Amino acid sequence: MAIKQELNTLLNKKMDRKDFLKVVGVGVVAATGIGSLIRAINPSSTQTRVGSAAAPQGYGSSAYGGTKTS
C-alpha cells in the first residue's frame, strides 16, 4: 500500500523539466540495473584479452573418462 501512496504523491507533485528528467533517469536505471549501465558505458571489460588462450569446450574437448596426455 505504501508504494501506491508514494506513486500518487510523485504523480501529483509539481515539477519542472529538470526534476522530471531526474525522476525518469532514476527510474530507467532502477529498471535496467546498475550493472547493465556500467557494462554499456565500459564494454571493454566484457571482451577477452588478446593473448589469453581460451580452453576448448564442448564435444571432444577432453579425453573420455580422463585427461589428455598429448
PyMOL Python script that loads the backbone (N, CA, C, O; Angstrom):
from pymol import cmd

cmd.read_pdbstr("""\
ATOM      1  N   MET A   1       0.815  -1.185   0.000  1.00  0.00           N
ATOM      2  CA  MET A   1       0.000   0.000   0.000  1.00  0.00           C
ATOM      3  C   MET A   1       0.865   1.258   0.000  1.00  0.00           C
ATOM      4  O   MET A   1       0.466   2.290  -0.539  1.00  0.00           O
ATOM      5  N   ALA A   2       2.033   1.172   0.597  1.00  0.00           N
ATOM      6  CA  ALA A   2       2.914   2.336   0.673  1.00  0.00           C
ATOM      7  C   ALA A   2       3.426   2.725  -0.710  1.00  0.00           C
ATOM      8  O   ALA A   2       3.670   3.902  -0.974  1.00  0.00           O
ATOM      9  N   ILE A   3       3.588   1.750  -1.584  1.00  0.00           N
ATOM     10  CA  ILE A   3       4.083   2.043  -2.933  1.00  0.00           C
ATOM     11  C   ILE A   3       3.049   2.859  -3.705  1.00  0.00           C
ATOM     12  O   ILE A   3       3.402   3.793  -4.425  1.00  0.00           O
ATOM     13  N   LYS A   4       1.770   2.505  -3.554  1.00  0.00           N
ATOM     14  CA  LYS A   4       0.713   3.268  -4.229  1.00  0.00           C
ATOM     15  C   LYS A   4       0.687   4.720  -3.749  1.00  0.00           C
ATOM     16  O   LYS A   4       0.512   5.645  -4.542  1.00  0.00           O
ATOM     17  N   GLN A   5       0.863   4.902  -2.447  1.00  0.00           N
ATOM     18  CA  GLN A   5       0.852   6.254  -1.895  1.00  0.00           C
ATOM     19  C   GLN A   5       2.052   7.051  -2.398  1.00  0.00           C
ATOM     20  O   GLN A   5       1.917   8.227  -2.739  1.00  0.00           O
ATOM     21  N   GLU A   6       3.226   6.417  -2.447  1.00  0.00           N
ATOM     22  CA  GLU A   6       4.414   7.110  -2.943  1.00  0.00           C
ATOM     23  C   GLU A   6       4.268   7.450  -4.426  1.00  0.00           C
ATOM     24  O   GLU A   6       4.677   8.526  -4.861  1.00  0.00           O
ATOM     25  N   LEU A   7       3.690   6.541  -5.192  1.00  0.00           N
ATOM     26  CA  LEU A   7       3.473   6.792  -6.609  1.00  0.00           C
ATOM     27  C   LEU A   7       2.484   7.928  -6.815  1.00  0.00           C
ATOM     28  O   LEU A   7       2.690   8.778  -7.681  1.00  0.00           O
ATOM     29  N   ASN A   8       1.418   7.954  -6.033  1.00  0.00           N
ATOM     30  CA  ASN A   8       0.442   9.036  -6.142  1.00  0.00           C
ATOM     31  C   ASN A   8       1.044  10.383  -5.775  1.00  0.00           C
ATOM     32  O   ASN A   8       0.775  11.383  -6.441  1.00  0.00           O
ATOM     33  N   THR A   9       1.857  10.422  -4.720  1.00  0.00           N
ATOM     34  CA  THR A   9       2.494  11.692  -4.359  1.00  0.00           C
ATOM     35  C   THR A   9       3.480  12.128  -5.428  1.00  0.00           C
ATOM     36  O   THR A   9       3.626  13.324  -5.678  1.00  0.00           O
ATOM     37  N   LEU A  10       4.159  11.183  -6.062  1.00  0.00           N
ATOM     38  CA  LEU A  10       5.092  11.523  -7.132  1.00  0.00           C
ATOM     39  C   LEU A  10       4.361  12.051  -8.363  1.00  0.00           C
ATOM     40  O   LEU A  10       4.813  13.003  -8.999  1.00  0.00           O
ATOM     41  N   LEU A  11       3.237  11.432  -8.693  1.00  0.00           N
ATOM     42  CA  LEU A  11       2.475  11.866  -9.870  1.00  0.00           C
ATOM     43  C   LEU A  11       1.770  13.205  -9.641  1.00  0.00           C
ATOM     44  O   LEU A  11       1.574  13.969 -10.586  1.00  0.00           O
ATOM     45  N   ASN A  12       1.397  13.488  -8.418  1.00  0.00           N
ATOM     46  CA  ASN A  12       0.710  14.746  -8.111  1.00  0.00           C
ATOM     47  C   ASN A  12       1.662  15.894  -7.811  1.00  0.00           C
ATOM     48  O   ASN A  12       1.226  17.035  -7.652  1.00  0.00           O
ATOM     49  N   LYS A  13       2.925  15.612  -7.735  1.00  0.00           N
ATOM     50  CA  LYS A  13       3.921  16.627  -7.394  1.00  0.00           C
ATOM     51  C   LYS A  13       4.159  17.562  -8.580  1.00  0.00           C
ATOM     52  O   LYS A  13       4.302  17.111  -9.716  1.00  0.00           O
ATOM     53  N   LYS A  14       4.199  18.849  -8.310  1.00  0.00           N
ATOM     54  CA  LYS A  14       4.532  19.834  -9.343  1.00  0.00           C
ATOM     55  C   LYS A  14       6.033  19.788  -9.567  1.00  0.00           C
ATOM     56  O   LYS A  14       6.808  19.889  -8.616  1.00  0.00           O
ATOM     57  N   MET A  15       6.445  19.637 -10.819  1.00  0.00           N
ATOM     58  CA  MET A  15       7.878  19.587 -11.115  1.00  0.00           C
ATOM     59  C   MET A  15       8.143  20.213 -12.473  1.00  0.00           C
ATOM     60  O   MET A  15       7.290  20.212 -13.359  1.00  0.00           O
ATOM     61  N   ASP A  16       9.332  20.740 -12.609  1.00  0.00           N
ATOM     62  CA  ASP A  16       9.731  21.313 -13.891  1.00  0.00           C
ATOM     63  C   ASP A  16      10.422  20.223 -14.724  1.00  0.00           C
ATOM     64  O   ASP A  16      10.501  19.069 -14.301  1.00  0.00           O
ATOM     65  N   ARG A  17      10.908  20.591 -15.881  1.00  0.00           N
ATOM     66  CA  ARG A  17      11.507  19.634 -16.799  1.00  0.00           C
ATOM     67  C   ARG A  17      12.741  18.971 -16.192  1.00  0.00           C
ATOM     68  O   ARG A  17      12.950  17.772 -16.373  1.00  0.00           O
ATOM     69  N   LYS A  18      13.548  19.728 -15.484  1.00  0.00           N
ATOM     70  CA  LYS A  18      14.771  19.194 -14.882  1.00  0.00           C
ATOM     71  C   LYS A  18      14.447  18.114 -13.850  1.00  0.00           C
ATOM     72  O   LYS A  18      15.066  17.050 -13.846  1.00  0.00           O
ATOM     73  N   ASP A  19      13.491  18.385 -12.990  1.00  0.00           N
ATOM     74  CA  ASP A  19      13.092  17.400 -11.990  1.00  0.00           C
ATOM     75  C   ASP A  19      12.477  16.155 -12.647  1.00  0.00           C
ATOM     76  O   ASP A  19      12.718  15.029 -12.212  1.00  0.00           O
ATOM     77  N   PHE A  20      11.684  16.377 -13.695  1.00  0.00           N
ATOM     78  CA  PHE A  20      11.067  15.256 -14.404  1.00  0.00           C
ATOM     79  C   PHE A  20      12.130  14.352 -15.013  1.00  0.00           C
ATOM     80  O   PHE A  20      12.034  13.129 -14.910  1.00  0.00           O
ATOM     81  N   LEU A  21      13.136  14.937 -15.642  1.00  0.00           N
ATOM     82  CA  LEU A  21      14.192  14.132 -16.252  1.00  0.00           C
ATOM     83  C   LEU A  21      15.001  13.377 -15.202  1.00  0.00           C
ATOM     84  O   LEU A  21      15.451  12.259 -15.454  1.00  0.00           O
ATOM     85  N   LYS A  22      15.189  13.976 -14.032  1.00  0.00           N
ATOM     86  CA  LYS A  22      15.862  13.269 -12.942  1.00  0.00           C
ATOM     87  C   LYS A  22      15.071  12.040 -12.518  1.00  0.00           C
ATOM     88  O   LYS A  22      15.630  10.957 -12.352  1.00  0.00           O
ATOM     89  N   VAL A  23      13.768  12.217 -12.346  1.00  0.00           N
ATOM     90  CA  VAL A  23      12.919  11.110 -11.906  1.00  0.00           C
ATOM     91  C   VAL A  23      12.895  10.002 -12.955  1.00  0.00           C
ATOM     92  O   VAL A  23      12.981   8.823 -12.614  1.00  0.00           O
ATOM     93  N   VAL A  24      12.779  10.373 -14.225  1.00  0.00           N
ATOM     94  CA  VAL A  24      12.767   9.378 -15.294  1.00  0.00           C
ATOM     95  C   VAL A  24      14.114   8.662 -15.367  1.00  0.00           C
ATOM     96  O   VAL A  24      14.156   7.446 -15.556  1.00  0.00           O
ATOM     97  N   GLY A  25      15.210   9.397 -15.219  1.00  0.00           N
ATOM     98  CA  GLY A  25      16.542   8.791 -15.248  1.00  0.00           C
ATOM     99  C   GLY A  25      16.739   7.788 -14.132  1.00  0.00           C
ATOM    100  O   GLY A  25      17.285   6.708 -14.356  1.00  0.00           O
ATOM    101  N   VAL A  26      16.302   8.131 -12.935  1.00  0.00           N
ATOM    102  CA  VAL A  26      16.410   7.202 -11.813  1.00  0.00           C
ATOM    103  C   VAL A  26      15.546   5.967 -12.065  1.00  0.00           C
ATOM    104  O   VAL A  26      15.947   4.852 -11.732  1.00  0.00           O
ATOM    105  N   GLY A  27      14.384   6.157 -12.641  1.00  0.00           N
ATOM    106  CA  GLY A  27      13.514   5.018 -12.952  1.00  0.00           C
ATOM    107  C   GLY A  27      14.116   4.085 -13.986  1.00  0.00           C
ATOM    108  O   GLY A  27      14.007   2.865 -13.865  1.00  0.00           O
ATOM    109  N   VAL A  28      14.750   4.653 -15.001  1.00  0.00           N
ATOM    110  CA  VAL A  28      15.378   3.825 -16.033  1.00  0.00           C
ATOM    111  C   VAL A  28      16.543   3.034 -15.448  1.00  0.00           C
ATOM    112  O   VAL A  28      16.702   1.849 -15.738  1.00  0.00           O
ATOM    113  N   VAL A  29      17.354   3.692 -14.625  1.00  0.00           N
ATOM    114  CA  VAL A  29      18.479   2.993 -14.001  1.00  0.00           C
ATOM    115  C   VAL A  29      17.982   1.896 -13.078  1.00  0.00           C
ATOM    116  O   VAL A  29      18.557   0.809 -13.041  1.00  0.00           O
ATOM    117  N   ALA A  30      16.935   2.163 -12.344  1.00  0.00           N
ATOM    118  CA  ALA A  30      16.389   1.153 -11.442  1.00  0.00           C
ATOM    119  C   ALA A  30      15.809  -0.023 -12.225  1.00  0.00           C
ATOM    120  O   ALA A  30      15.921  -1.170 -11.792  1.00  0.00           O
ATOM    121  N   ALA A  31      15.190   0.252 -13.372  1.00  0.00           N
ATOM    122  CA  ALA A  31      14.567  -0.820 -14.154  1.00  0.00           C
ATOM    123  C   ALA A  31      15.606  -1.677 -14.857  1.00  0.00           C
ATOM    124  O   ALA A  31      15.462  -2.899 -14.914  1.00  0.00           O
ATOM    125  N   THR A  32      16.638  -1.065 -15.388  1.00  0.00           N
ATOM    126  CA  THR A  32      17.627  -1.830 -16.146  1.00  0.00           C
ATOM    127  C   THR A  32      18.724  -2.394 -15.279  1.00  0.00           C
ATOM    128  O   THR A  32      19.348  -3.390 -15.644  1.00  0.00           O
ATOM    129  N   GLY A  33      18.968  -1.794 -14.163  1.00  0.00           N
ATOM    130  CA  GLY A  33      20.021  -2.279 -13.281  1.00  0.00           C
ATOM    131  C   GLY A  33      21.310  -1.502 -13.476  1.00  0.00           C
ATOM    132  O   GLY A  33      21.656  -1.103 -14.588  1.00  0.00           O
ATOM    133  N   ILE A  34      21.994  -1.300 -12.397  1.00  0.00           N
ATOM    134  CA  ILE A  34      23.230  -0.535 -12.438  1.00  0.00           C
ATOM    135  C   ILE A  34      24.320  -1.313 -13.170  1.00  0.00           C
ATOM    136  O   ILE A  34      25.152  -0.713 -13.851  1.00  0.00           O
ATOM    137  N   GLY A  35      24.327  -2.629 -13.042  1.00  0.00           N
ATOM    138  CA  GLY A  35      25.332  -3.445 -13.728  1.00  0.00           C
ATOM    139  C   GLY A  35      25.238  -3.333 -15.232  1.00  0.00           C
ATOM    140  O   GLY A  35      26.260  -3.253 -15.914  1.00  0.00           O
ATOM    141  N   SER A  36      24.028  -3.326 -15.758  1.00  0.00           N
ATOM    142  CA  SER A  36      23.848  -3.168 -17.201  1.00  0.00           C
ATOM    143  C   SER A  36      24.311  -1.802 -17.662  1.00  0.00           C
ATOM    144  O   SER A  36      24.880  -1.670 -18.745  1.00  0.00           O
ATOM    145  N   LEU A  37      24.077  -0.802 -16.865  1.00  0.00           N
ATOM    146  CA  LEU A  37      24.515   0.542 -17.201  1.00  0.00           C
ATOM    147  C   LEU A  37      26.034   0.625 -17.247  1.00  0.00           C
ATOM    148  O   LEU A  37      26.594   1.236 -18.157  1.00  0.00           O
ATOM    149  N   ILE A  38      26.698   0.024 -16.285  1.00  0.00           N
ATOM    150  CA  ILE A  38      28.158   0.037 -16.267  1.00  0.00           C
ATOM    151  C   ILE A  38      28.712  -0.728 -17.454  1.00  0.00           C
ATOM    152  O   ILE A  38      29.677  -0.276 -18.071  1.00  0.00           O
ATOM    153  N   ARG A  39      28.128  -1.880 -17.796  1.00  0.00           N
ATOM    154  CA  ARG A  39      28.585  -2.636 -18.966  1.00  0.00           C
ATOM    155  C   ARG A  39      28.370  -1.863 -20.255  1.00  0.00           C
ATOM    156  O   ARG A  39      29.168  -1.980 -21.185  1.00  0.00           O
ATOM    157  N   ALA A  40      27.303  -1.076 -20.327  1.00  0.00           N
ATOM    158  CA  ALA A  40      27.046  -0.277 -21.524  1.00  0.00           C
ATOM    159  C   ALA A  40      28.055   0.859 -21.649  1.00  0.00           C
ATOM    160  O   ALA A  40      28.457   1.218 -22.756  1.00  0.00           O
ATOM    161  N   ILE A  41      28.457   1.417 -20.529  1.00  0.00           N
ATOM    162  CA  ILE A  41      29.425   2.506 -20.557  1.00  0.00           C
ATOM    163  C   ILE A  41      30.830   1.977 -20.840  1.00  0.00           C
ATOM    164  O   ILE A  41      31.588   2.604 -21.580  1.00  0.00           O
ATOM    165  N   ASN A  42      31.179   0.840 -20.264  1.00  0.00           N
ATOM    166  CA  ASN A  42      32.521   0.291 -20.380  1.00  0.00           C
ATOM    167  C   ASN A  42      32.475  -1.097 -21.014  1.00  0.00           C
ATOM    168  O   ASN A  42      32.590  -2.092 -20.299  1.00  0.00           O
ATOM    169  N   PRO A  43      32.307  -1.193 -22.340  1.00  0.00           N
ATOM    170  CA  PRO A  43      32.179  -2.508 -22.968  1.00  0.00           C
ATOM    171  C   PRO A  43      33.483  -3.282 -23.029  1.00  0.00           C
ATOM    172  O   PRO A  43      33.448  -4.491 -23.262  1.00  0.00           O
ATOM    173  N   SER A  44      34.634  -2.647 -22.831  1.00  0.00           N
ATOM    174  CA  SER A  44      35.902  -3.353 -22.930  1.00  0.00           C
ATOM    175  C   SER A  44      36.105  -4.351 -21.808  1.00  0.00           C
ATOM    176  O   SER A  44      36.916  -5.266 -21.950  1.00  0.00           O
ATOM    177  N   SER A  45      35.398  -4.209 -20.699  1.00  0.00           N
ATOM    178  CA  SER A  45      35.567  -5.136 -19.585  1.00  0.00           C
ATOM    179  C   SER A  45      34.976  -6.506 -19.893  1.00  0.00           C
ATOM    180  O   SER A  45      35.339  -7.487 -19.244  1.00  0.00           O
ATOM    181  N   THR A  46      34.076  -6.599 -20.866  1.00  0.00           N
ATOM    182  CA  THR A  46      33.466  -7.890 -21.192  1.00  0.00           C
ATOM    183  C   THR A  46      34.197  -8.606 -22.313  1.00  0.00           C
ATOM    184  O   THR A  46      33.931  -9.783 -22.558  1.00  0.00           O
ATOM    185  N   GLN A  47      35.112  -7.932 -23.001  1.00  0.00           N
ATOM    186  CA  GLN A  47      35.839  -8.551 -24.087  1.00  0.00           C
ATOM    187  C   GLN A  47      36.989  -9.377 -23.542  1.00  0.00           C
ATOM    188  O   GLN A  47      37.525  -9.078 -22.475  1.00  0.00           O
ATOM    189  N   THR A  48      37.372 -10.430 -24.283  1.00  0.00           N
ATOM    190  CA  THR A  48      38.511 -11.225 -23.870  1.00  0.00           C
ATOM    191  C   THR A  48      39.785 -10.517 -24.270  1.00  0.00           C
ATOM    192  O   THR A  48      39.812  -9.776 -25.253  1.00  0.00           O
ATOM    193  N   ARG A  49      40.820 -10.743 -23.522  1.00  0.00           N
ATOM    194  CA  ARG A  49      42.091 -10.098 -23.795  1.00  0.00           C
ATOM    195  C   ARG A  49      42.837 -10.839 -24.891  1.00  0.00           C
ATOM    196  O   ARG A  49      42.692 -12.051 -25.049  1.00  0.00           O
ATOM    197  N   VAL A  50      43.631 -10.102 -25.642  1.00  0.00           N
ATOM    198  CA  VAL A  50      44.439 -10.698 -26.700  1.00  0.00           C
ATOM    199  C   VAL A  50      45.575 -11.460 -26.052  1.00  0.00           C
ATOM    200  O   VAL A  50      46.223 -10.963 -25.132  1.00  0.00           O
ATOM    201  N   GLY A  51      45.813 -12.669 -26.534  1.00  0.00           N
ATOM    202  CA  GLY A  51      46.902 -13.467 -25.998  1.00  0.00           C
ATOM    203  C   GLY A  51      46.466 -14.461 -24.945  1.00  0.00           C
ATOM    204  O   GLY A  51      47.236 -15.355 -24.593  1.00  0.00           O
ATOM    205  N   SER A  52      45.281 -14.336 -24.442  1.00  0.00           N
ATOM    206  CA  SER A  52      44.821 -15.305 -23.460  1.00  0.00           C
ATOM    207  C   SER A  52      44.231 -16.496 -24.202  1.00  0.00           C
ATOM    208  O   SER A  52      43.329 -16.345 -25.026  1.00  0.00           O
ATOM    209  N   ALA A  53      44.747 -17.670 -23.903  1.00  0.00           N
ATOM    210  CA  ALA A  53      44.298 -18.877 -24.584  1.00  0.00           C
ATOM    211  C   ALA A  53      43.002 -19.356 -23.950  1.00  0.00           C
ATOM    212  O   ALA A  53      42.934 -19.583 -22.742  1.00  0.00           O
ATOM    213  N   ALA A  54      42.000 -19.503 -24.758  1.00  0.00           N
ATOM    214  CA  ALA A  54      40.720 -19.987 -24.267  1.00  0.00           C
ATOM    215  C   ALA A  54      40.754 -21.512 -24.231  1.00  0.00           C
ATOM    216  O   ALA A  54      41.226 -22.149 -25.173  1.00  0.00           O
ATOM    217  N   ALA A  55      40.264 -22.080 -23.168  1.00  0.00           N
ATOM    218  CA  ALA A  55      40.211 -23.529 -23.048  1.00  0.00           C
ATOM    219  C   ALA A  55      39.145 -24.064 -23.987  1.00  0.00           C
ATOM    220  O   ALA A  55      38.042 -23.521 -24.046  1.00  0.00           O
ATOM    221  N   PRO A  56      39.462 -25.122 -24.722  1.00  0.00           N
ATOM    222  CA  PRO A  56      38.453 -25.685 -25.623  1.00  0.00           C
ATOM    223  C   PRO A  56      37.288 -26.255 -24.818  1.00  0.00           C
ATOM    224  O   PRO A  56      37.470 -26.837 -23.748  1.00  0.00           O
ATOM    225  N   GLN A  57      36.109 -26.072 -25.353  1.00  0.00           N
ATOM    226  CA  GLN A  57      34.920 -26.554 -24.676  1.00  0.00           C
ATOM    227  C   GLN A  57      34.061 -27.330 -25.655  1.00  0.00           C
ATOM    228  O   GLN A  57      34.195 -27.185 -26.870  1.00  0.00           O
ATOM    229  N   GLY A  58      33.192 -28.141 -25.122  1.00  0.00           N
ATOM    230  CA  GLY A  58      32.240 -28.854 -25.946  1.00  0.00           C
ATOM    231  C   GLY A  58      32.657 -30.284 -26.216  1.00  0.00           C
ATOM    232  O   GLY A  58      33.567 -30.811 -25.575  1.00  0.00           O
ATOM    233  N   TYR A  59      31.986 -30.907 -27.168  1.00  0.00           N
ATOM    234  CA  TYR A  59      32.197 -32.308 -27.501  1.00  0.00           C
ATOM    235  C   TYR A  59      33.602 -32.500 -28.054  1.00  0.00           C
ATOM    236  O   TYR A  59      34.000 -31.793 -28.979  1.00  0.00           O
ATOM    237  N   GLY A  60      34.354 -33.439 -27.507  1.00  0.00           N
ATOM    238  CA  GLY A  60      35.688 -33.757 -27.987  1.00  0.00           C
ATOM    239  C   GLY A  60      36.778 -32.863 -27.443  1.00  0.00           C
ATOM    240  O   GLY A  60      37.907 -32.910 -27.931  1.00  0.00           O
ATOM    241  N   SER A  61      36.475 -32.050 -26.450  1.00  0.00           N
ATOM    242  CA  SER A  61      37.488 -31.145 -25.921  1.00  0.00           C
ATOM    243  C   SER A  61      38.404 -31.832 -24.916  1.00  0.00           C
ATOM    244  O   SER A  61      39.474 -31.306 -24.613  1.00  0.00           O
ATOM    245  N   SER A  62      38.021 -32.972 -24.400  1.00  0.00           N
ATOM    246  CA  SER A  62      38.884 -33.707 -23.468  1.00  0.00           C
ATOM    247  C   SER A  62      38.723 -35.203 -23.724  1.00  0.00           C
ATOM    248  O   SER A  62      37.771 -35.655 -24.359  1.00  0.00           O
ATOM    249  N   ALA A  63      39.695 -35.948 -23.203  1.00  0.00           N
ATOM    250  CA  ALA A  63      39.643 -37.411 -23.380  1.00  0.00           C
ATOM    251  C   ALA A  63      38.466 -37.972 -22.588  1.00  0.00           C
ATOM    252  O   ALA A  63      38.112 -37.465 -21.524  1.00  0.00           O
ATOM    253  N   TYR A  64      37.876 -39.020 -23.129  1.00  0.00           N
ATOM    254  CA  TYR A  64      36.725 -39.627 -22.478  1.00  0.00           C
ATOM    255  C   TYR A  64      37.200 -40.373 -21.219  1.00  0.00           C
ATOM    256  O   TYR A  64      38.010 -41.296 -21.309  1.00  0.00           O
ATOM    257  N   GLY A  65      36.699 -39.971 -20.066  1.00  0.00           N
ATOM    258  CA  GLY A  65      36.993 -40.662 -18.829  1.00  0.00           C
ATOM    259  C   GLY A  65      38.332 -40.297 -18.211  1.00  0.00           C
ATOM    260  O   GLY A  65      38.772 -40.982 -17.288  1.00  0.00           O
ATOM    261  N   GLY A  66      38.984 -39.272 -18.668  1.00  0.00           N
ATOM    262  CA  GLY A  66      40.273 -38.907 -18.074  1.00  0.00           C
ATOM    263  C   GLY A  66      40.804 -37.630 -18.692  1.00  0.00           C
ATOM    264  O   GLY A  66      40.049 -36.830 -19.244  1.00  0.00           O
ATOM    265  N   THR A  67      42.093 -37.451 -18.596  1.00  0.00           N
ATOM    266  CA  THR A  67      42.721 -36.263 -19.153  1.00  0.00           C
ATOM    267  C   THR A  67      43.559 -36.636 -20.349  1.00  0.00           C
ATOM    268  O   THR A  67      43.963 -37.791 -20.485  1.00  0.00           O
ATOM    269  N   LYS A  68      43.830 -35.684 -21.218  1.00  0.00           N
ATOM    270  CA  LYS A  68      44.664 -35.921 -22.388  1.00  0.00           C
ATOM    271  C   LYS A  68      46.123 -36.003 -21.983  1.00  0.00           C
ATOM    272  O   LYS A  68      46.568 -35.284 -21.088  1.00  0.00           O
ATOM    273  N   THR A  69      46.852 -36.862 -22.628  1.00  0.00           N
ATOM    274  CA  THR A  69      48.275 -36.973 -22.346  1.00  0.00           C
ATOM    275  C   THR A  69      49.109 -36.268 -23.399  1.00  0.00           C
ATOM    276  O   THR A  69      50.291 -36.017 -23.162  1.00  0.00           O
ATOM    277  N   SER A  70      48.555 -35.947 -24.525  1.00  0.00           N
ATOM    278  CA  SER A  70      49.340 -35.293 -25.569  1.00  0.00           C
ATOM    279  C   SER A  70      48.865 -33.890 -25.828  1.00  0.00           C
ATOM    280  O   SER A  70      49.420 -33.197 -26.680  1.00  0.00           O
TER     281      SER A  70
END
""", "prot")
cmd.dss("prot")
cmd.show_as("cartoon", "prot")
cmd.util.cbc("prot")
cmd.orient("prot")
